[in-house]
Amino acid sequence: MEEPTYSIPSSNPRNWLWILMVVIILVVASVGYFLVYKPTVKRETATIQLLAAIENPDLGSQIFEKAQNPISGELPETVASVPNPLAGIYQNPFGE
């Protein structure tokens, strides 16, 4: 007894090409849609979060406020024993 063979009703390769093209276009369109219209943080939510951060300072902002500058606005004096050790080696062609 022979086993029955099953075939796809539309076995024309050209039809499969059209179906494949339609599927690819749908996938590309859906990915493009989700990339363009992806959910973002709304302005009201961002404003509320910013106000909450200002009202409740965290550890980083407390440390920043208490930090001290070791030189307190003044630069230490430097003594240049050698003005420029490379001054005679290279002559700038565009300089004076």
C-alpha positions, 0 to 999 in steps of 0.5 A, a space after each residue: 500500500 502506498 503512503 499518501 503524499 501531502 503537498 502544499 496547495 500553492 507550491 508555486 515558488 513565486 507565491 512563496 516569494 510574495 508571502 515572504 516579502 509581505 511577512 518581511 515588510 510587516 516585521 520591518 514596519 512593526 519594529 519601526 513603529 515600536 522604535 518611533 513610538 516607544 514609551 518615554 517618560 512623560 514630562 509631568 513624571 520627570 518634573 515630579 521626580 526632579 522635585 522629589 530629588 530636590 526636596 530629599 537630598 541623598 548621600 551624594 549631594 550631602 557629601 558634595 555640599 560638605 566637601 572642601 577645596 584643599 587649595 581654597 581658591 589659591 594656586 600654590 606657587 611654583 618654582 620653575 628651575 628650568 624654563 623649557 628643556 625642549 625650547 632649542 630642539 623644535 622650532 615651530 614653523 608657524 610661530 614667530 
